[in-house]
Amino acid sequence: ALFNLLPLWPNIMAAPQWLASGAGKVFQTLGQCKGEERRRELVAQLGQSENAEDVFQQSAVTLWSMLLDAHKVKKFAAPEGQVLPVLSLCLSSRLEKVLGAGLPAVDLNEATAQKALEEARNSGNSSKVAEALLALAAARLCANGTLPEVSDLVRQALTLVPGDAMEASACNVLANVYILMGQGKDALRSVKQGLSAMRARGGKKILEVPLLHTLMSASFLRHDTDEALRACQEVALLCKDVKDPAVLALAEGCTALAHLANDEQGPAEKVLETSLKSLNDADGKILLLGALQEVSFAIGKPVSAVKAAGDLLALERKRGTKEGIARALLLVSASDPGATEAPKMAEEAKQQFVSLGDKLGEALALIALGKVQLSQPTTVSTALQSAKEAMNAFGHPAGQGFASSLMCLAHLRQEDSKASERSAREALSLFQDANHRAGQALAELLVRKSQQLSQKPKECKIVIDDDRVAHVEISGVCTPKSLEAVLQALHHARCKEGVKAVVLLLQGSKGPVSPAGYPGTAGGLTAAPDSQALASGTFLLGLRTLGLPCVVACCGKIAGPAWGLVLAADYRIAAASSSFILPLWGPPECFGDLVGHTVAMQLCYTQGPVSALTMLEYGVIHQCQKGEDDTKRAAAEVARRIASTPSLACHQSTTMLSPAIEKYASLVARGGVRA
C-alpha cells in the first residue's frame, strides 16, 4: 500500500512535516471526503418543495458521494481526473507543487508499521514513537481496522507530544478520526487544540491550511455552515500570500461551495464566475467548472448548469482521462434531463463506465438515463427498466434507494398508486439502512405522494330510482366538471321527473389527511386544494337552489370540503368506522347557526380525528350504523320515507333553505376559505 507524501517543507518552518503528509494524508483525505459527503447532503436539502421530481433531482447530488470511495481504493495517490475531485484536497496538492517540496512514498503495510513502532520504542525517542503510532493507525485504517482502535493509537501518540512540533499533526489526525466516527463536537475540540499548538510555535500561517480544512469538515458534520464558511474564507486569505492564481482560485472555489451549503446562492455563483475569469490553468478550470455546474444546478439555472458541464466536458476530452470524461458526460445529462442532447450524453456515459469496468459509475449513468427517459411521456416504461437495472448494479443501499425512488416516480407517472407506494417504502427502508438523511426525506415525500395518488379527484355520479329519490355518489374530492354535470342533472330531474329527495353517498378519504384537515392532496403530483374548495362551495350553492330534502351517508374520513356536504344535509347518518377530522372546516361565523354554538365551539377547539359515536353524542349526526352498506341502506330508506310523505315539515323548510348554509356556501365559493 504505497502513496505519495505531501512535503515536509523544512525551508519554511522548524516542524519536520506538513500536517497532511505521512500518516496524516490518509486521515486528511478520508476526513475531507466525509466533509464533502455531508456538504452535499446540506446542498440537497436546500429549498425542499412538494414536487417529488424536483426533490429527487436535488437529492441526487448526494449520489456522487459514493464515488469518493475511490480515493481509498486507489491508495490516496490517484492523479486528478481519475477520482471525484474534492476541492480542499486539490488545493493542498497544488500548495505542495507551488512550494516545491515532496517526500518519497512510504510503505504503510501493517506488519511493517508494527515493526517500525517496536524499533521506535527501543530507541527511546518519544517523537519517533508518536510518528510510528500514527503510521500504524493509518495502516490499520487502510486494512479496515475499527475506528475505536485506530483512535486509541492516535490518542497514545498525542500523549507523547504535548508542546512538541508533532502535537498539531496528531491533533489533526485525531480530529479526522472523530469526523469519520461522526463525532463533530470532539473533532472540533481536537482541531482547535491543533490550531492553538501551531500558532503557539509560530512559523508560516500557510501551514494552518490542513487544520482549517479539517475545521471546515467538522463544521459541516455539525451542520454549522457559518463556521465552515469562515474557515474557507480564512484559507482564501492565507492563499493570497502564495501569489499563485491557481491556488487562490481553488481556495475561492472552496469558499463558493461553502456559500452554497450556507444557502447563499448569489455569492456562490459570483465567486466561482470571478475565479474562472482570472484562471488560465486548464486543470484548475476543470475543478471550478464542476463546482459551477453544481451551484447553477442547485439554484435552479439548468441552462447555466448545462453550459458549465459542456465546457467541463470539452476540457476533459482534451485532457483525455476516461474517468473524467465519463463524469462530465453524466453532469451534462443530469443538468437538464429535458434537453435534446441529454439522452445521448447519458447513454454515452453509461458506455464509458462499462468500458472502464466501473459498476458504480454504470449505476449512476443508469439513474441519469432513467431520469432523462422519465422527462419524456413516451419513455416512462423505459425509465422503469433503467431504474431496475440501476438497482441491480448498485452495491450500496443509498444507491439502491435512489433507484427504487426513480421506480416510484415512474409508477406515479403511470398512476399506479400501489406499485409506487411499494417502491417508495422500499426506498425508505434502504435509505434508513444507509443513514442517508436527504434520501429519507425524499422517500417520505414519495410515500405521501403515492398515498395521495389514490385520492385523486373522482367523478361525481347520479342515479334516480323509482321512488323519485336522487342518489348522488360524491367524495370530498371530485372533479369540478362532474360536480357541474350532477347539478344540471338534478335541476332537470327536479323540473321534469319530480324528484322529491336527494341522498348524498359521501365517501371520505381512505388515506392520510393533511394537517389542515384536507384529504391528502388530491390529484397526485399536481393537487390544487383551493380550487377544489371553490368547486365545493359552488356545488353547495347549486344544491341549495333545488330546495329538496337532503340525506347524507358518511363513510371514511370526513375532512376539508366534505364537511360542507355534511353540514348542508337535513339528516346525517355515519358508519361506525368513519371518522371526522377536526377542527371543523369552513367559515367559523356560520357554525353556530348550523350545529349550535356550544357544539360549534367544541368542534373548533378540538384537533384530530373524532369517531362517529362522539359526533352522535354531539348531535352533529342523527344515526350511526354498523358498516358502510348499512349506512347507505339506512340513508336510502330515510330519503324514500321523506319522498313518500309530502306533508313532512322538511319539504316546506329544508336545511338547504337556511341563511346559515347560504352564507357558508357563498363564502367558500368566493374563496373565503383556504383548503
C-alpha positions as CSV (number, residue, x, y, z in Angstrom):
1,A,0.0,0.0,0.0
2,L,2.0,2.9,-1.3
3,F,1.2,6.6,-1.8
4,N,2.9,9.8,-2.3
5,L,3.5,12.1,0.7
6,L,3.0,15.8,0.9
7,P,6.1,17.9,1.6
8,L,7.9,18.5,4.8
9,W,8.8,22.0,3.7
10,P,11.9,22.2,6.0
11,N,12.8,25.6,4.4
12,I,9.6,27.1,5.7
13,M,9.3,26.1,9.4
14,A,11.2,24.1,12.0
15,A,8.4,21.5,12.3
16,P,9.5,18.3,10.4
17,Q,6.4,17.7,8.3
18,W,3.4,19.2,6.6
19,L,0.3,18.2,8.6
20,A,-1.3,16.4,5.6
21,S,1.8,14.3,4.8
22,G,2.9,10.9,6.1
23,A,0.2,9.1,8.0
24,G,-1.7,12.4,8.1
25,K,-2.5,12.2,4.4
26,V,-4.6,9.1,4.9
27,F,-6.7,10.7,7.6
28,Q,-6.9,14.1,5.9
29,T,-8.2,12.5,2.7
30,L,-10.8,10.4,4.4
31,G,-11.9,13.3,6.7
32,Q,-12.3,15.7,3.7
33,C,-14.3,13.1,1.8
34,K,-16.6,12.7,4.8
35,G,-16.9,16.5,5.0
36,E,-17.7,16.6,1.3
37,E,-20.3,14.0,1.7
38,R,-22.0,16.0,4.5
39,R,-21.8,19.2,2.5
40,R,-23.6,17.6,-0.4
41,E,-26.3,16.4,2.0
42,L,-26.8,20.0,3.1
43,V,-27.0,21.2,-0.5
44,A,-29.5,18.5,-1.3
45,Q,-31.8,19.8,1.4
46,L,-31.9,23.4,0.2
47,G,-35.3,24.7,-1.0
48,Q,-37.2,21.5,-0.5
49,S,-40.5,21.6,-2.2
50,E,-43.5,19.2,-2.5
51,N,-42.7,18.4,-6.1
52,A,-41.4,14.9,-6.0
53,E,-39.4,15.0,-9.2
54,D,-37.7,18.3,-8.2
55,V,-36.8,16.9,-4.8
56,F,-35.4,13.7,-6.5
57,Q,-33.3,15.8,-8.8
58,Q,-31.9,17.9,-6.0
59,S,-31.3,15.0,-3.7
60,A,-29.4,13.1,-6.4
61,V,-26.4,15.4,-5.8
62,T,-25.6,13.1,-2.9
63,L,-25.3,10.1,-5.2
64,W,-21.8,11.4,-6.2
65,S,-20.6,10.9,-2.7
66,M,-20.4,7.2,-3.4
67,L,-17.6,7.9,-5.9
68,L,-15.4,9.3,-3.1
69,D,-14.6,5.7,-2.0
70,A,-12.2,5.6,-5.0
71,H,-9.7,7.8,-3.0
72,K,-9.2,4.9,-0.6
73,V,-9.4,2.2,-3.3
74,K,-6.6,3.9,-5.3
75,K,-4.4,4.3,-2.2
76,F,-4.8,8.1,-1.9
77,A,-2.4,8.6,-4.8
78,A,-4.6,8.8,-7.9
79,P,-3.9,11.7,-10.3
80,E,-6.6,14.4,-10.8
81,G,-9.3,13.1,-13.2
82,Q,-9.3,9.5,-12.0
83,V,-11.2,10.2,-8.8
84,L,-14.0,12.5,-7.9
85,P,-12.3,15.8,-7.0
86,V,-12.6,17.3,-3.6
87,L,-11.5,21.0,-3.9
88,S,-9.8,21.2,-0.5
89,L,-7.7,18.1,-1.3
90,C,-6.8,19.5,-4.7
91,L,-5.8,22.8,-3.1
92,S,-3.5,21.0,-0.7
93,S,-1.9,19.2,-3.6
94,R,-1.4,22.4,-5.5
95,L,0.2,24.0,-2.5
96,E,2.7,21.2,-2.4
97,K,3.7,21.8,-6.0
98,V,3.9,25.6,-5.6
99,L,6.1,25.4,-2.5
100,G,8.3,22.8,-4.2
101,A,8.9,20.0,-1.7
102,G,7.9,16.4,-1.5
103,L,8.8,13.1,0.1
104,P,9.1,9.6,-1.4
105,A,6.4,7.1,-1.0
106,V,6.1,5.2,2.3
107,D,5.2,1.6,2.9
108,L,2.0,1.5,5.1
109,N,1.8,-2.2,5.4
110,E,0.5,-3.0,8.9
111,A,3.2,-5.6,9.7
112,T,5.9,-3.1,8.6
113,A,4.3,-0.3,10.7
114,Q,4.2,-2.6,13.7
115,K,7.9,-3.4,13.3
116,A,8.7,0.3,13.0
117,L,6.8,1.0,16.2
118,E,8.9,-1.6,18.1
119,E,12.1,-0.1,16.8
120,A,11.0,3.4,17.8
121,R,10.2,2.3,21.3
122,N,13.6,0.7,21.6
123,S,15.2,4.0,20.6
124,G,13.5,5.8,23.5
125,N,12.7,8.8,21.2
126,S,9.1,9.9,22.1
127,S,8.6,11.8,18.8
128,K,9.6,8.7,16.8
129,V,7.2,6.6,18.8
130,A,4.4,9.1,18.2
131,E,5.2,9.1,14.5
132,A,5.2,5.3,14.4
133,L,1.9,5.1,16.2
134,L,0.3,7.4,13.7
135,A,1.7,5.3,10.8
136,L,0.4,2.1,12.5
137,A,-3.0,3.8,12.9
138,A,-3.1,4.8,9.2
139,A,-2.0,1.3,8.2
140,R,-4.7,-0.3,10.4
141,L,-7.3,2.1,8.9
142,C,-6.3,1.1,5.4
143,A,-6.6,-2.5,6.4
144,N,-10.2,-1.8,7.5
145,G,-9.5,-1.8,11.2
146,T,-12.2,-0.5,13.6
147,L,-12.2,3.3,14.2
148,P,-12.2,2.9,18.0
149,E,-8.9,1.0,18.0
150,V,-7.5,3.5,15.4
151,S,-8.5,6.4,17.7
152,D,-6.8,4.7,20.7
153,L,-3.5,4.6,18.7
154,V,-3.8,8.3,17.8
155,R,-4.5,9.3,21.4
156,Q,-1.5,7.4,22.5
157,A,0.6,9.4,20.0
158,L,-0.9,12.7,21.2
159,T,0.1,12.0,24.8
160,L,3.7,11.6,23.8
161,V,4.0,15.0,22.0
162,P,2.5,17.8,24.3
163,G,4.0,21.0,23.2
164,D,6.1,19.2,20.6
165,A,6.2,20.0,16.9
166,M,4.1,17.0,16.2
167,E,1.2,18.0,18.5
168,A,-0.6,19.9,15.8
169,S,-0.2,16.9,13.4
170,A,-1.5,14.4,16.0
171,C,-4.4,16.7,16.8
172,N,-5.3,17.0,13.1
173,V,-5.2,13.2,12.7
174,L,-7.4,12.7,15.8
175,A,-9.9,15.3,14.6
176,N,-10.2,13.5,11.3
177,V,-10.7,10.2,13.1
178,Y,-13.6,11.8,15.1
179,I,-15.0,13.1,11.8
180,L,-15.0,9.5,10.4
181,M,-16.8,8.4,13.6
182,G,-19.4,11.1,13.2
183,Q,-18.4,12.9,16.4
184,G,-18.4,16.5,15.2
185,K,-18.1,18.1,18.6
186,D,-14.9,16.1,19.6
187,A,-13.5,16.8,16.1
188,L,-13.9,20.5,16.6
189,R,-12.2,20.4,20.0
190,S,-9.2,18.5,18.6
191,V,-8.7,20.7,15.6
192,K,-8.9,23.8,17.7
193,Q,-6.2,22.3,20.0
194,G,-4.1,21.7,16.9
195,L,-4.5,25.3,15.7
196,S,-3.5,26.6,19.1
197,A,-0.4,24.4,19.1
198,M,0.5,25.5,15.6
199,R,0.1,29.2,16.4
200,A,2.0,28.9,19.7
201,R,5.1,27.7,17.8
202,G,4.9,30.5,15.2
203,G,6.1,30.0,11.6
204,K,4.3,30.4,8.3
205,K,0.5,30.8,8.5
206,I,0.0,28.9,5.3
207,L,0.8,25.7,7.2
208,E,-2.5,26.1,9.0
209,V,-4.5,25.2,5.8
210,P,-4.9,21.4,6.6
211,L,-6.2,22.2,10.1
212,L,-8.6,24.8,8.7
213,H,-9.9,22.3,6.1
214,T,-10.4,19.8,9.0
215,L,-12.3,22.5,10.9
216,M,-14.4,23.0,7.8
217,S,-15.3,19.3,7.6
218,A,-16.1,19.1,11.3
219,S,-18.4,22.2,10.9
220,F,-20.2,20.6,8.0
221,L,-20.6,17.5,10.2
222,R,-22.3,19.6,12.9
223,H,-24.4,21.5,10.3
224,D,-22.6,24.7,11.3
225,T,-22.3,26.1,7.8
226,D,-21.4,29.6,9.1
227,E,-18.2,28.2,10.8
228,A,-17.4,26.2,7.7
229,L,-17.6,29.3,5.6
230,R,-15.5,31.3,8.0
231,A,-12.8,28.6,7.8
232,C,-12.8,28.6,4.0
233,Q,-12.6,32.4,3.9
234,E,-9.6,32.3,6.2
235,V,-7.9,29.7,3.9
236,A,-8.5,32.0,0.9
237,L,-6.9,34.9,2.8
238,L,-3.8,32.8,3.6
239,C,-3.6,31.6,-0.1
240,K,-3.3,35.2,-1.3
241,D,0.2,35.3,0.2
242,V,1.3,32.4,-2.1
243,K,0.9,34.6,-5.2
244,D,-0.3,31.8,-7.4
245,P,-3.6,32.3,-9.4
246,A,-4.4,28.6,-9.5
247,V,-4.0,28.2,-5.7
248,L,-6.1,31.3,-5.0
249,A,-8.8,30.2,-7.5
250,L,-9.2,26.8,-5.8
251,A,-9.4,28.4,-2.4
252,E,-12.2,30.7,-3.7
253,G,-13.9,27.6,-5.1
254,C,-14.0,26.0,-1.7
255,T,-15.4,29.3,-0.3
256,A,-18.1,29.2,-3.1
257,L,-19.2,25.7,-2.2
258,A,-19.4,26.7,1.5
259,H,-21.6,29.7,0.5
260,L,-23.9,27.2,-1.3
261,A,-24.1,24.9,1.7
262,N,-25.0,28.0,3.7
263,D,-27.8,28.8,1.3
264,E,-26.1,31.9,0.0
265,Q,-26.6,31.1,-3.7
266,G,-25.8,34.5,-5.2
267,P,-22.3,34.9,-3.6
268,A,-21.5,31.2,-4.5
269,E,-22.2,31.8,-8.2
270,K,-20.4,35.2,-8.3
271,V,-17.3,33.9,-6.6
272,L,-16.9,31.0,-9.0
273,E,-17.5,33.1,-12.1
274,T,-14.9,35.7,-10.9
275,S,-12.4,32.9,-10.2
276,L,-12.9,31.3,-13.6
277,K,-12.2,34.6,-15.4
278,S,-8.9,35.0,-13.7
279,L,-7.7,31.5,-14.2
280,N,-5.7,30.2,-17.3
281,D,-4.8,26.8,-15.9
282,A,-6.8,24.0,-17.7
283,D,-6.8,21.6,-14.7
284,G,-7.9,24.3,-12.4
285,K,-10.7,25.3,-14.7
286,I,-12.0,21.7,-14.8
287,L,-12.3,21.7,-11.0
288,L,-14.0,25.1,-10.9
289,L,-16.4,24.3,-13.7
290,G,-17.5,21.2,-11.8
291,A,-18.3,23.4,-8.8
292,L,-20.1,26.0,-11.0
293,Q,-22.2,23.3,-12.5
294,E,-23.3,22.1,-9.0
295,V,-24.1,25.7,-7.9
296,S,-26.0,26.5,-11.1
297,F,-28.0,23.3,-10.8
298,A,-28.8,23.8,-7.1
299,I,-30.1,27.3,-7.6
300,G,-32.4,26.3,-10.5
301,K,-30.4,27.5,-13.5
302,P,-30.4,24.5,-15.8
303,V,-29.1,26.5,-18.8
304,S,-26.1,27.7,-16.9
305,A,-25.5,24.3,-15.5
306,V,-25.6,22.7,-18.9
307,K,-23.1,25.3,-20.2
308,A,-20.7,24.7,-17.3
309,A,-20.9,21.0,-17.8
310,G,-20.4,21.3,-21.5
311,D,-17.3,23.4,-21.0
312,L,-16.1,20.9,-18.5
313,L,-16.6,18.0,-21.0
314,A,-14.6,19.8,-23.6
315,L,-11.7,20.3,-21.3
316,E,-11.9,16.7,-20.1
317,R,-11.8,15.4,-23.7
318,K,-8.6,17.4,-24.2
319,R,-7.1,16.0,-21.0
320,G,-8.1,12.5,-22.2
321,T,-8.8,10.9,-18.8
322,K,-11.6,8.4,-19.4
323,E,-13.0,8.6,-15.8
324,G,-13.1,12.4,-16.1
325,I,-14.9,12.2,-19.5
326,A,-17.5,9.8,-18.2
327,R,-18.2,12.0,-15.1
328,A,-18.5,15.1,-17.4
329,L,-21.0,13.3,-19.6
330,L,-23.0,12.4,-16.6
331,L,-23.1,16.0,-15.5
332,V,-24.3,17.2,-18.9
333,S,-27.2,14.8,-18.9
334,A,-28.1,15.4,-15.3
335,S,-28.0,19.2,-15.6
336,D,-31.2,19.3,-17.7
337,P,-32.9,15.9,-18.3
338,G,-35.3,17.5,-20.7
339,A,-32.5,18.8,-23.0
340,T,-32.2,17.4,-26.6
341,E,-28.7,16.1,-26.1
342,A,-29.4,14.6,-22.6
343,P,-30.4,11.0,-23.7
344,K,-27.3,10.7,-26.0
345,M,-25.0,12.0,-23.2
346,A,-26.4,9.7,-20.6
347,E,-26.1,6.7,-22.9
348,E,-22.5,7.6,-23.8
349,A,-21.7,8.0,-20.1
350,K,-23.1,4.5,-19.4
351,Q,-20.9,3.0,-22.2
352,Q,-17.8,4.8,-20.9
353,F,-18.3,3.4,-17.4
354,V,-19.0,-0.1,-18.8
355,S,-15.7,0.0,-20.8
356,L,-13.9,1.0,-17.6
357,G,-15.5,-1.9,-15.7
358,D,-16.9,0.6,-13.2
359,K,-20.2,-0.8,-11.8
360,L,-20.8,2.2,-9.6
361,G,-20.4,4.6,-12.5
362,E,-22.6,2.4,-14.7
363,A,-25.3,2.5,-12.0
364,L,-25.1,6.3,-11.7
365,A,-25.3,6.6,-15.5
366,L,-28.4,4.4,-15.5
367,I,-30.0,6.7,-12.9
368,A,-29.3,9.7,-15.1
369,L,-30.6,7.9,-18.1
370,G,-33.7,6.9,-16.3
371,K,-34.4,10.5,-15.2
372,V,-33.9,11.6,-18.8
373,Q,-36.4,9.0,-20.0
374,L,-38.8,10.0,-17.3
375,S,-38.9,13.5,-18.6
376,Q,-40.4,12.2,-21.9
377,P,-44.0,11.0,-21.7
378,T,-43.4,8.3,-24.2
379,T,-40.5,6.6,-22.5
380,V,-41.8,6.2,-18.9
381,S,-41.7,2.4,-19.2
382,T,-38.1,2.6,-20.4
383,A,-37.3,4.7,-17.4
384,L,-38.7,2.0,-15.2
385,Q,-36.4,-0.6,-16.8
386,S,-33.4,1.7,-16.4
387,A,-34.2,2.1,-12.7
388,K,-34.4,-1.7,-12.3
389,E,-31.0,-2.2,-14.0
390,A,-29.5,0.5,-11.7
391,M,-31.0,-1.3,-8.7
392,N,-29.1,-4.5,-9.7
393,A,-25.9,-2.5,-10.5
394,F,-25.7,-0.7,-7.2
395,G,-23.9,-2.3,-4.3
396,H,-24.7,0.4,-1.8
397,P,-28.1,0.8,0.0
398,A,-28.2,4.5,-0.7
399,G,-27.8,4.0,-4.4
400,Q,-30.4,1.3,-4.4
401,G,-32.7,3.7,-2.5
402,F,-32.4,6.2,-5.4
403,A,-33.0,3.5,-7.9
404,S,-36.2,2.5,-6.0
405,S,-37.2,6.2,-5.8
406,L,-36.9,6.5,-9.6
407,M,-39.1,3.4,-10.0
408,C,-41.6,5.1,-7.7
409,L,-41.6,8.3,-9.9
410,A,-42.2,6.1,-12.9
411,H,-45.1,4.4,-11.2
412,L,-46.6,7.8,-10.2
413,R,-46.4,8.8,-13.9
414,Q,-48.3,5.7,-14.7
415,E,-50.8,6.4,-11.9
416,D,-50.2,3.1,-10.3
417,S,-50.6,4.0,-6.6
418,K,-50.0,0.5,-5.2
419,A,-46.7,-0.1,-7.1
420,S,-45.5,3.5,-6.4
421,E,-46.1,3.2,-2.6
422,R,-44.4,-0.2,-2.6
423,S,-41.3,1.3,-4.3
424,A,-41.4,4.3,-2.0
425,R,-41.4,2.2,1.1
426,E,-38.6,0.1,-0.2
427,A,-36.6,3.2,-0.9
428,L,-37.3,4.5,2.7
429,S,-36.1,1.2,4.2
430,L,-32.9,1.3,2.1
431,F,-32.1,5.0,3.0
432,Q,-32.7,4.2,6.7
433,D,-30.2,1.3,6.4
434,A,-27.7,3.7,4.9
435,N,-28.5,6.5,7.4
436,H,-29.0,8.8,4.4
437,R,-30.9,11.9,5.6
438,A,-31.6,13.5,2.3
439,G,-32.8,10.2,0.9
440,Q,-35.1,9.6,3.8
441,A,-36.8,12.9,3.2
442,L,-37.2,12.1,-0.5
443,A,-38.7,8.6,0.3
444,E,-41.1,10.0,2.9
445,L,-42.3,12.5,0.3
446,L,-42.8,9.8,-2.2
447,V,-44.8,7.7,0.2
448,R,-47.1,10.7,0.8
449,K,-47.4,11.2,-3.0
450,S,-48.2,7.6,-3.5
451,Q,-50.9,7.7,-0.9
452,Q,-52.3,10.9,-2.3
453,L,-52.5,9.4,-5.8
454,S,-55.3,7.1,-4.6
455,Q,-57.1,10.2,-3.5
456,K,-57.1,11.8,-6.9
457,P,-60.4,13.6,-7.9
458,K,-63.2,11.2,-8.6
459,E,-66.2,11.5,-10.9
460,C,-69.4,12.6,-9.1
461,K,-72.3,10.3,-10.3
462,I,-76.1,10.4,-10.0
463,V,-78.8,7.8,-10.2
464,I,-82.6,8.3,-9.8
465,D,-84.7,5.4,-8.5
466,D,-88.4,4.6,-9.0
467,D,-89.3,6.4,-5.7
468,R,-88.1,9.7,-7.2
469,V,-85.1,9.8,-5.0
470,A,-81.8,11.1,-6.5
471,H,-78.7,9.1,-5.3
472,V,-75.5,11.1,-5.7
473,E,-72.2,9.4,-5.2
474,I,-69.8,12.0,-4.1
475,S,-66.5,12.3,-2.3
476,G,-64.7,15.2,-0.6
477,V,-62.5,15.4,-3.8
478,C,-64.5,15.4,-7.1
479,T,-63.7,16.9,-10.4
480,P,-65.4,20.3,-10.9
481,K,-66.8,19.2,-14.3
482,S,-68.6,16.2,-12.8
483,L,-70.0,18.3,-10.0
484,E,-71.4,20.7,-12.5
485,A,-72.9,17.9,-14.6
486,V,-74.6,16.4,-11.5
487,L,-76.1,19.8,-10.6
488,Q,-77.5,20.1,-14.1
489,A,-78.9,16.6,-13.9
490,L,-80.5,17.3,-10.5
491,H,-82.2,20.5,-11.8
492,H,-83.5,18.7,-14.8
493,A,-84.8,15.8,-12.6
494,R,-86.4,18.3,-10.2
495,C,-88.3,20.0,-13.0
496,K,-89.1,17.1,-15.4
497,E,-89.2,14.0,-13.2
498,G,-90.5,15.4,-10.0
499,V,-87.6,14.2,-7.7
500,K,-88.6,14.6,-4.1
501,A,-85.4,14.0,-2.1
502,V,-81.6,13.7,-2.5
503,V,-79.2,11.1,-0.9
504,L,-75.6,12.1,-0.8
505,L,-73.4,9.0,-0.6
506,L,-70.4,10.7,0.8
507,Q,-67.2,8.7,0.6
508,G,-64.5,10.4,2.7
509,S,-60.7,10.0,2.3
510,K,-59.3,6.5,2.9
511,G,-55.7,7.6,3.1
512,P,-53.9,10.2,5.2
513,V,-55.2,13.7,5.5
514,S,-53.2,17.0,5.6
515,P,-52.7,18.9,8.9
516,A,-55.2,21.4,7.7
517,G,-57.8,18.7,7.6
518,Y,-57.9,18.3,3.9
519,P,-57.8,14.8,2.3
520,G,-54.2,14.1,1.4
521,T,-53.8,16.4,-1.5
522,A,-55.9,15.2,-4.4
523,G,-54.5,14.8,-7.8
524,G,-51.3,13.1,-7.0
525,L,-48.4,15.3,-8.1
526,T,-50.4,18.3,-9.1
527,A,-53.0,18.9,-6.5
528,A,-55.0,22.2,-6.1
529,P,-56.9,22.1,-2.8
530,D,-58.1,25.7,-3.1
531,S,-59.7,25.1,-6.5
532,Q,-61.4,22.0,-5.1
533,A,-62.7,24.2,-2.2
534,L,-64.2,26.7,-4.6
535,A,-65.9,23.9,-6.6
536,S,-67.3,22.5,-3.4
537,G,-68.8,25.9,-2.5
538,T,-70.3,26.3,-5.9
539,F,-71.9,22.9,-5.7
540,L,-73.5,23.7,-2.3
541,L,-74.9,26.9,-3.8
542,G,-76.4,25.0,-6.7
543,L,-77.7,22.3,-4.4
544,R,-79.4,24.9,-2.3
545,T,-81.4,26.3,-5.2
546,L,-83.2,22.9,-5.5
547,G,-84.9,23.3,-2.2
548,L,-85.1,19.5,-1.8
549,P,-84.7,17.5,1.5
550,C,-81.2,16.1,1.6
551,V,-79.9,13.0,3.5
552,V,-76.2,12.3,3.7
553,A,-74.5,8.9,4.3
554,C,-70.9,9.4,5.6
555,C,-68.1,6.8,5.2
556,G,-64.4,7.1,5.6
557,K,-62.5,10.2,6.8
558,I,-64.6,13.4,6.6
559,A,-62.3,16.3,6.2
560,G,-61.9,19.5,4.3
561,P,-64.6,20.5,1.8
562,A,-66.5,17.2,2.6
563,W,-67.6,19.0,5.8
564,G,-69.8,21.3,3.8
565,L,-71.8,18.4,2.4
566,V,-72.3,17.1,5.9
567,L,-73.5,20.4,7.3
568,A,-75.8,21.1,4.4
569,A,-77.8,17.9,4.9
570,D,-81.1,17.7,6.7
571,Y,-80.4,14.2,8.1
572,R,-77.0,12.8,8.7
573,I,-76.1,9.1,9.0
574,A,-72.5,7.9,9.5
575,A,-70.8,4.5,9.5
576,A,-69.3,3.5,12.9
577,S,-65.9,3.1,11.1
578,S,-66.0,6.7,9.8
579,S,-64.0,9.5,11.5
580,F,-64.4,13.2,11.4
581,I,-61.2,15.3,11.2
582,L,-61.4,18.4,13.4
583,P,-61.2,21.4,13.6
584,L,-64.4,22.0,11.6
585,W,-63.7,23.2,8.0
586,G,-65.3,26.3,6.7
587,P,-66.1,29.9,7.8
588,P,-66.4,29.8,11.6
589,E,-69.1,32.5,11.8
590,C,-71.6,30.1,10.3
591,F,-71.0,27.1,12.6
592,G,-73.2,28.3,15.5
593,D,-76.3,28.5,13.4
594,L,-75.6,25.2,11.7
595,V,-74.8,22.9,14.7
596,G,-75.4,25.1,17.8
597,H,-72.9,27.5,19.5
598,T,-71.8,25.1,22.2
599,V,-71.1,22.2,19.8
600,A,-69.5,24.6,17.3
601,M,-67.0,25.8,19.9
602,Q,-66.2,22.2,20.8
603,L,-65.7,21.3,17.1
604,C,-63.4,24.3,16.5
605,Y,-61.2,23.8,19.5
606,T,-60.7,20.0,19.1
607,Q,-57.9,18.8,16.8
608,G,-57.5,15.4,15.1
609,P,-59.9,12.6,14.3
610,V,-63.1,12.1,16.2
611,S,-65.3,8.9,16.0
612,A,-68.8,8.7,14.6
613,L,-70.1,7.8,18.1
614,T,-68.6,11.0,19.5
615,M,-70.3,13.0,16.7
616,L,-73.6,11.3,17.5
617,E,-73.2,12.4,21.2
618,Y,-72.6,16.0,20.0
619,G,-75.7,15.8,17.9
620,V,-73.9,16.5,14.7
621,I,-75.1,13.3,13.1
622,H,-78.5,11.6,13.7
623,Q,-77.7,7.9,13.2
624,C,-74.6,5.7,13.5
625,Q,-74.8,2.4,11.5
626,K,-72.5,-0.6,11.8
627,G,-71.0,-0.7,8.3
628,E,-70.9,1.3,5.0
629,D,-73.6,-0.9,3.4
630,D,-75.9,-0.5,6.4
631,T,-75.2,3.3,6.3
632,K,-76.1,3.7,2.6
633,R,-79.2,1.5,3.0
634,A,-80.4,3.5,6.0
635,A,-79.9,6.8,4.2
636,A,-81.9,5.5,1.2
637,E,-84.8,4.3,3.5
638,V,-85.0,7.7,5.2
639,A,-85.0,9.5,1.8
640,R,-87.7,7.3,0.4
641,R,-89.9,7.9,3.5
642,I,-89.4,11.6,3.2
643,A,-90.2,11.5,-0.6
644,S,-93.4,9.4,0.0
645,T,-94.7,11.8,2.7
646,P,-95.3,15.3,1.2
647,S,-96.7,16.6,4.5
648,L,-93.4,16.3,6.3
649,A,-92.1,19.7,7.6
650,C,-88.8,19.3,5.9
651,H,-90.5,19.6,2.5
652,Q,-91.6,23.1,3.4
653,S,-88.4,24.2,5.3
654,T,-85.3,22.3,4.5
655,T,-81.8,23.0,5.9
656,M,-80.7,24.0,2.5
657,L,-83.1,26.9,2.6
658,S,-81.5,28.4,5.8
659,P,-79.5,31.6,5.6
660,A,-76.6,29.9,7.5
661,I,-75.8,27.4,4.8
662,E,-76.3,30.0,2.1
663,K,-73.7,32.2,3.9
664,Y,-71.4,29.1,4.3
665,A,-71.6,28.1,0.7
666,S,-71.2,31.7,-0.6
667,L,-68.0,32.3,1.4
668,V,-66.5,29.1,0.3
669,A,-67.4,29.7,-3.4
670,R,-65.9,33.2,-3.3
671,G,-62.6,31.8,-1.9
672,G,-63.1,32.9,1.6
673,V,-61.9,29.6,3.0
674,R,-58.5,28.1,2.2
675,A,-58.1,24.3,2.0
